[in-house]
Amino acid sequence: MITIHCLAYSRAIRLVWLMEDLRQPYNLISYDRTADFHAPDSLAKVHTLGSSPVIEDGERVMAESVSCLRYLAWKFGDDTHRPAVGTIEYWQHEEMLDYVESSFAGVVMKALLPKLDGREPTKEALDALHQHYEYLTEKLTPNEMLFGSKTTLADIQLSYQLAFLSHTGLLDDAPRLAAYWETLQDQPGYKAAIAHAGPMVPES
């Protein structure tokens, strides 16, 4: 059985969402954050980096949320969270799946960290963020999802950044993305993940 090591308010909730969608059993080990919102030392005993998520499958131990999502989809033979292999849409999906952490996350953090600290982001940070908002808005389909009406790995991957952006008011001037985030929160797998692993962002 897959074990998911899940730090509170972390990217690991993405993996719980996928496992709930796949209706596969899993063992969830939860970790509270420290007073300064860091991961506890106990996570470093699971993986050298001490980060979350980490999954265990027998002797296999993996970190990095996108790698874990791909692994879980492969392990359970899932073909419902990606466009058909070999299509243009498949490769567009793979690009988007990598984009979230490789390109978007850093831009988000430059705007998000000041907000979380009670300060306003710089104009440069907001300009960069809105450039990515424009890019993402272009990618949304009329169904308010990235690839039609079904939840894909890319949608799940993007949810974590959207949760924090919405939490801090940074989505207020991006109505299409705000509506997309509302759509994601209405997905059954998301609701089940939140019920089992807790919310993606602190309530206050």
C-alpha positions as CSV (number, residue, x, y, z in Angstrom):
1,M,0.0,0.0,0.0
2,I,1.1,3.5,-0.8
3,T,2.1,5.6,2.2
4,I,1.8,9.4,1.9
5,H,3.8,11.5,4.3
6,C,1.7,14.7,4.4
7,L,2.8,17.9,6.1
8,A,0.0,20.2,7.0
9,Y,-0.8,22.9,4.4
10,S,1.6,21.3,1.9
11,R,1.8,20.1,-1.7
12,A,1.2,16.5,-0.4
13,I,-2.5,17.2,-0.4
14,R,-2.3,17.0,-4.2
15,L,-1.3,13.3,-3.9
16,V,-4.2,12.6,-1.5
17,W,-6.5,14.1,-4.1
18,L,-5.3,11.8,-6.8
19,M,-5.5,8.7,-4.6
20,E,-9.1,9.6,-3.7
21,D,-9.9,10.1,-7.4
22,L,-8.4,6.7,-8.2
23,R,-10.2,5.1,-5.2
24,Q,-7.1,3.4,-4.1
25,P,-6.3,2.7,-0.5
26,Y,-3.4,4.5,1.1
27,N,-1.8,5.1,4.4
28,L,-1.7,8.8,5.4
29,I,0.9,9.9,7.9
30,S,0.3,13.5,8.9
31,Y,2.8,16.1,10.3
32,D,2.1,19.4,12.0
33,R,4.2,22.4,11.1
34,T,6.4,24.1,13.6
35,A,5.6,27.5,15.2
36,D,7.6,29.1,12.3
37,F,5.6,27.2,9.7
38,H,8.5,24.8,8.9
39,A,8.5,21.0,8.5
40,P,9.3,19.1,11.7
41,D,12.6,17.3,12.0
42,S,10.8,14.0,11.9
43,L,10.3,14.4,8.2
44,A,14.0,14.3,7.6
45,K,14.0,10.8,8.9
46,V,11.8,9.8,6.0
47,H,13.6,11.7,3.3
48,T,16.9,13.5,3.5
49,L,15.5,16.8,2.3
50,G,12.9,16.8,5.1
51,S,10.2,18.1,2.7
52,S,6.7,17.1,1.8
53,P,5.3,15.3,0.0
54,V,7.1,12.0,0.3
55,I,5.6,8.7,-0.7
56,E,6.7,5.2,0.1
57,D,5.8,2.1,-2.0
58,G,7.7,-0.9,-0.6
59,E,11.3,0.1,-0.7
60,R,10.7,2.9,-3.0
61,V,10.8,6.4,-1.4
62,M,10.0,9.4,-3.6
63,A,9.7,13.2,-3.2
64,E,8.7,16.0,-5.6
65,S,5.0,16.3,-6.1
66,V,5.0,16.1,-9.9
67,S,7.1,13.0,-9.9
68,C,4.9,11.4,-7.3
69,L,1.7,12.3,-9.3
70,R,3.2,10.7,-12.4
71,Y,4.3,7.6,-10.5
72,L,0.9,7.1,-8.9
73,A,-0.8,7.5,-12.3
74,W,1.6,4.9,-13.8
75,K,1.4,2.5,-10.9
76,F,-2.4,2.3,-11.0
77,G,-2.6,2.3,-14.8
78,D,-4.6,5.6,-14.7
79,D,-5.4,7.1,-18.1
80,T,-8.2,9.4,-16.9
81,H,-6.1,12.3,-15.6
82,R,-4.2,13.1,-18.9
83,P,-5.2,13.6,-22.5
84,A,-4.6,10.5,-24.7
85,V,-1.0,9.6,-25.1
86,G,0.6,10.8,-28.4
87,T,-1.9,13.6,-29.0
88,I,-0.9,17.3,-29.1
89,E,-3.0,17.8,-26.0
90,Y,-0.9,15.1,-24.1
91,W,2.3,17.0,-24.6
92,Q,0.6,20.3,-23.8
93,H,-0.5,18.7,-20.5
94,E,3.0,17.5,-19.7
95,E,4.3,21.0,-20.4
96,M,1.7,22.5,-18.0
97,L,2.4,19.8,-15.4
98,D,6.1,20.8,-15.3
99,Y,5.4,24.5,-15.6
100,V,3.6,24.8,-12.3
101,E,6.7,24.2,-10.1
102,S,9.5,25.1,-12.6
103,S,8.2,28.4,-13.8
104,F,5.1,29.5,-11.9
105,A,5.9,28.7,-8.3
106,G,8.9,31.0,-8.0
107,V,6.8,33.9,-9.4
108,V,4.0,33.2,-7.0
109,M,6.4,33.2,-4.0
110,K,7.8,36.6,-4.8
111,A,4.3,38.1,-4.6
112,L,3.0,35.7,-1.9
113,L,5.7,36.0,0.8
114,P,5.3,39.8,1.3
115,K,1.5,39.3,1.6
116,L,2.0,36.5,4.2
117,D,4.3,38.9,6.1
118,G,1.7,41.7,6.1
119,R,3.5,43.7,3.3
120,E,2.6,44.6,-0.2
121,P,4.5,42.9,-3.1
122,T,6.6,45.0,-5.3
123,K,5.3,46.3,-8.6
124,E,7.9,44.0,-10.4
125,A,6.5,41.0,-8.5
126,L,2.9,41.8,-9.3
127,D,3.7,42.5,-13.0
128,A,5.4,39.1,-13.3
129,L,2.5,37.4,-11.6
130,H,0.0,39.0,-13.9
131,Q,2.0,37.9,-16.9
132,H,1.5,34.4,-15.7
133,Y,-2.2,35.0,-15.0
134,E,-2.6,36.0,-18.6
135,Y,-0.8,32.8,-19.8
136,L,-3.0,30.6,-17.5
137,T,-6.2,32.3,-18.5
138,E,-5.4,31.6,-22.1
139,K,-5.0,27.9,-21.3
140,L,-8.4,27.5,-19.6
141,T,-11.2,25.9,-21.6
142,P,-14.8,27.0,-21.6
143,N,-15.4,24.4,-18.9
144,E,-13.1,26.4,-16.6
145,M,-10.6,23.6,-16.5
146,L,-7.2,23.2,-18.3
147,F,-8.1,20.3,-20.6
148,G,-11.9,20.0,-21.0
149,S,-14.2,19.1,-18.1
150,K,-12.2,16.4,-16.4
151,T,-9.6,16.9,-13.6
152,T,-6.1,16.3,-14.9
153,L,-2.8,16.0,-13.1
154,A,-2.0,19.5,-14.2
155,D,-5.2,20.8,-12.6
156,I,-4.3,19.0,-9.3
157,Q,-0.7,20.3,-9.5
158,L,-1.8,23.9,-10.0
159,S,-4.3,23.9,-7.1
160,Y,-1.8,24.5,-4.3
161,Q,-0.6,27.8,-5.8
162,L,-4.1,28.9,-6.5
163,A,-5.2,28.1,-2.9
164,F,-2.5,30.4,-1.4
165,L,-3.1,33.2,-4.0
166,S,-6.8,33.2,-3.2
167,H,-6.1,33.0,0.5
168,T,-4.1,36.2,0.3
169,G,-6.4,38.1,-2.1
170,L,-3.9,37.9,-4.9
171,L,-6.6,36.3,-7.2
172,D,-9.1,39.1,-6.6
173,D,-8.1,40.9,-9.9
174,A,-8.0,37.6,-11.9
175,P,-11.7,36.6,-12.0
176,R,-11.3,33.8,-14.6
177,L,-8.6,32.1,-12.4
178,A,-10.7,32.7,-9.3
179,A,-13.6,31.0,-11.0
180,Y,-11.3,28.1,-12.0
181,W,-10.1,27.8,-8.4
182,E,-13.8,27.6,-7.3
183,T,-14.4,24.8,-9.9
184,L,-11.4,22.9,-8.5
185,Q,-12.7,23.1,-5.0
186,D,-16.0,21.6,-6.2
187,Q,-14.2,18.4,-7.5
188,P,-15.1,15.3,-5.4
189,G,-11.4,14.3,-5.1
190,Y,-10.5,17.7,-3.7
191,K,-13.3,17.5,-1.2
192,A,-12.2,14.0,0.0
193,A,-8.6,15.1,0.2
194,I,-9.4,18.1,2.4
195,A,-11.6,15.9,4.6
196,H,-8.8,13.5,5.2
197,A,-5.6,15.6,5.1
198,G,-6.9,19.1,6.1
199,P,-7.0,22.3,4.1
200,M,-4.3,23.4,1.7
201,V,-4.0,26.8,3.4
202,P,-4.4,27.8,7.1
203,E,-7.9,29.1,8.0
204,S,-6.5,32.4,9.3
